[in-house]
Amino acid sequence: MLYAASDIADTTTFVSAASPVLASRVSGGARVDVAQRLRASRERLREVVRGVAPAAWAARPDAGRWTACEILEHLALTEWSVVEFVRGTLLTWPRAGTPPTRTPDAEVLRAAADRTVRLEAPERLQPLGRSIRPGVVCASIEAARDEAIALATTSAEALRGRFAPHPHFGMLDGAQWLLFLAGHTERHAAQLQAMVAGRRGASIAA
């Protein structure tokens, strides 16, 4: 594993206030195949990573913005943080009834991938500033994603019966915490792709 346990976020403390990202929440909604979306978003990230030139990994697009390698570091930290929370904390809680309001699966995916709303990552999920080769970070992301897919596959029903609020996306069940990872990967894959396009002379989206 690339990151030591002390580097992984403590996600046992949550913001319970209403999120500005999701203006409304409804009960129910069709369930998404979480494992399939985790696999698909991983393939999307792999495709984009293959298009990043070696010299581009350390290039900073603007002052205060992450480099391509730092984006991967953030992804790795987030992947392991969520996997460890779901596996080590959420699945140990007693099964609960469905809360009166919860975010539908499709909205979790949409909001997590939406780059029109800029979200500030908490400090614990910020890139660590290490000089790490992109391939090493990618290996960490791959390992965490394998764990997430295994959880989504083997503990699907148990995950649907445990709930915890996400600071931006409202009340999520355990499967939706993993689904968030799929949308989060799509978000940053699009960011990486925009950075690659920007180095070729195209404009970079916000």
C-alpha positions as MATLAB code, in Angstrom:
seq = 'MLYAASDIADTTTFVSAASPVLASRVSGGARVDVAQRLRASRERLREVVRGVAPAAWAARPDAGRWTACEILEHLALTEWSVVEFVRGTLLTWPRAGTPPTRTPDAEVLRAAADRTVRLEAPERLQPLGRSIRPGVVCASIEAARDEAIALATTSAEALRGRFAPHPHFGMLDGAQWLLFLAGHTERHAAQLQAMVAGRRGASIAA';
ca = [
       0.000    0.000    0.000;
       1.366    3.425   -0.909;
      -0.004    5.294    2.102;
       0.532    4.431    5.748;
      -2.474    4.140    8.033;
      -1.736    7.576    9.467;
      -2.137    9.088    5.996;
      -5.645    7.703    5.529;
      -8.476   10.027    6.442;
     -10.443    9.547    9.633;
     -13.927    9.535    8.146;
     -15.743    8.706   11.375;
     -16.639   12.373   11.893;
     -19.153   13.895    9.513;
     -20.851   17.195    8.760;
     -24.567   16.685    9.330;
     -25.791   20.028    7.976;
     -27.722   20.169    4.704;
     -25.451   20.186    1.669;
     -25.423   23.069   -0.843;
     -24.524   20.562   -3.579;
     -27.773   18.615   -3.360;
     -30.645   21.042   -3.099;
     -33.272   18.305   -2.658;
     -33.315   14.655   -1.738;
     -35.969   12.028   -2.318;
     -36.478    8.591   -0.872;
     -35.801    5.485   -2.926;
     -34.764    5.599   -6.558;
     -33.454    2.840   -8.786;
     -30.350    1.073   -7.560;
     -27.211    1.303   -9.657;
     -24.878   -1.663  -10.189;
     -22.108   -0.359   -7.950;
     -19.440   -2.894   -8.927;
     -20.066   -2.234  -12.616;
     -19.718    1.530  -12.161;
     -16.532    1.053  -10.158;
     -15.078   -1.043  -12.976;
     -16.210    1.382  -15.684;
     -14.783    4.458  -13.957;
     -11.496    2.631  -13.417;
     -11.293    1.912  -17.139;
     -12.011    5.564  -17.829;
      -9.148    6.652  -15.572;
      -6.786    4.110  -17.144;
      -7.628    5.460  -20.598;
      -6.920    9.044  -19.588;
      -3.706    8.172  -17.746;
      -2.362    6.484  -20.870;
      -2.727    9.825  -22.672;
      -0.600   11.820  -20.218;
       2.911   12.425  -21.532;
       5.785   11.744  -19.080;
       6.763   15.413  -18.978;
       3.197   16.464  -18.158;
       2.876   14.701  -14.808;
       4.717   17.367  -12.812;
       3.480   20.385  -14.792;
       1.292   22.742  -12.759;
      -1.489   24.238  -14.923;
      -1.921   27.325  -12.746;
      -0.665   28.594   -9.401;
      -2.415   26.772   -6.601;
      -3.778   24.020   -8.861;
      -2.791   20.388   -8.642;
      -0.433   18.704  -11.040;
      -1.542   15.530  -12.809;
       0.429   13.419  -10.343;
      -1.120   15.272   -7.398;
      -4.574   14.506   -8.765;
      -3.662   10.825   -8.672;
      -2.380   11.212   -5.094;
      -5.718   12.741   -4.097;
      -7.559    9.872   -5.773;
      -5.455    7.295   -3.938;
      -6.002    8.953   -0.558;
      -9.742    9.201   -1.159;
     -10.069    5.613   -2.382;
      -8.302    4.161    0.652;
     -10.107    6.495    3.040;
     -13.547    5.417    1.857;
     -12.644    1.723    1.589;
     -11.244    1.688    5.129;
     -14.268    3.551    6.484;
     -16.772    1.238    4.793;
     -14.927   -1.965    5.673;
     -13.618   -1.070    9.109;
     -16.382    1.137   10.480;
     -19.657    1.193    8.554;
     -20.000   -2.578    8.174;
     -19.498   -3.032   11.918;
     -22.578   -0.952   12.734;
     -25.957   -2.617   13.351;
     -28.272   -2.787   10.363;
     -30.590    0.228   10.321;
     -33.931    1.043    8.759;
     -34.007    3.266    5.681;
     -33.807    6.942    6.753;
     -36.693    9.215    5.743;
     -34.486   11.072    3.263;
     -31.572    9.656    1.347;
     -29.786   10.550   -1.855;
     -30.710    8.365   -4.864;
     -27.908    6.376   -6.494;
     -28.101    8.314   -9.756;
     -27.773   11.624   -7.904;
     -24.719   10.424   -6.005;
     -23.036    9.627   -9.322;
     -24.115   12.880  -10.944;
     -23.071   15.122   -8.072;
     -19.742   13.395   -7.465;
     -18.789   13.714  -11.143;
     -20.091   17.279  -11.617;
     -17.139   19.601  -12.246;
     -19.338   22.688  -12.538;
     -19.468   22.773   -8.728;
     -15.996   23.127   -7.263;
     -15.512   21.268   -3.989;
     -12.534   21.791   -1.704;
     -10.969   18.523   -0.571;
     -10.385   18.326    3.192;
      -6.782   18.704    4.255;
      -6.443   14.993    5.024;
      -7.240   14.193    1.379;
      -4.965   16.826   -0.129;
      -1.905   15.561   -2.056;
       0.970   14.840    0.282;
       3.594   16.589   -1.835;
       5.796   13.528   -2.173;
       7.948   12.930   -5.237;
       6.243    9.708   -6.259;
       6.240    8.170   -9.692;
       2.772    8.144  -11.299;
       2.966    4.390  -11.783;
       3.351    3.847   -8.035;
       0.327    6.022   -7.281;
      -1.686    4.254   -9.977;
      -0.836    0.908   -8.375;
      -2.198    2.187   -5.062;
      -5.414    3.351   -6.755;
      -5.766   -0.034   -8.467;
      -5.331   -1.897   -5.181;
      -7.897    0.272   -3.410;
     -10.348   -0.094   -6.273;
      -9.977   -3.888   -6.149;
     -10.958   -3.696   -2.479;
     -13.930   -1.465   -3.268;
     -15.196   -3.808   -5.993;
     -14.830   -6.786   -3.665;
     -16.877   -4.992   -0.997;
     -19.565   -4.026   -3.515;
     -19.734   -7.613   -4.761;
     -19.628   -9.608   -1.538;
     -21.396   -7.268    0.904;
     -24.013   -5.601   -1.303;
     -27.058   -6.156    0.926;
     -25.190   -5.488    4.152;
     -23.957   -2.187    2.718;
     -27.479   -1.112    1.785;
     -28.515   -1.422    5.425;
     -25.886    0.896    6.905;
     -26.026    4.679    6.579;
     -23.771    7.656    7.242;
     -24.008   11.279    6.068;
     -21.525   12.559    3.532;
     -20.510   16.201    4.074;
     -21.537   17.173    0.524;
     -23.919   14.512   -0.773;
     -26.308   13.853    2.081;
     -27.274   10.568    3.709;
     -25.635    7.660    1.894;
     -25.843    3.942    2.464;
     -22.654    1.888    2.395;
     -23.014    0.955   -1.265;
     -23.444    4.622   -2.149;
     -20.217    5.485   -0.348;
     -18.520    3.141   -2.824;
     -20.602    4.566   -5.668;
     -19.274    7.994   -4.726;
     -15.798    6.689   -5.594;
     -16.947    5.927   -9.135;
     -18.287    9.444   -9.658;
     -15.253   10.977   -7.960;
     -12.971    9.088  -10.348;
     -15.003   10.284  -13.337;
     -14.659   13.849  -12.060;
     -10.883   13.736  -11.845;
     -10.465   11.710  -15.021;
     -12.238   14.572  -16.801;
      -9.921   17.039  -15.044;
      -6.861   15.097  -16.194;
      -8.192   14.931  -19.737;
      -8.725   18.695  -19.737;
      -5.158   19.212  -18.552;
      -3.848   17.035  -21.381;
      -5.965   18.986  -23.873;
      -4.714   22.263  -22.385;
      -1.111   21.292  -23.015;
      -2.075   20.702  -26.636;
      -3.427   24.242  -26.918;
      -7.078   23.707  -26.027;
      -8.812   25.554  -23.213;
      -8.980   23.894  -19.800;
     -12.418   23.631  -18.209;
     -12.894   24.973  -14.702;
];
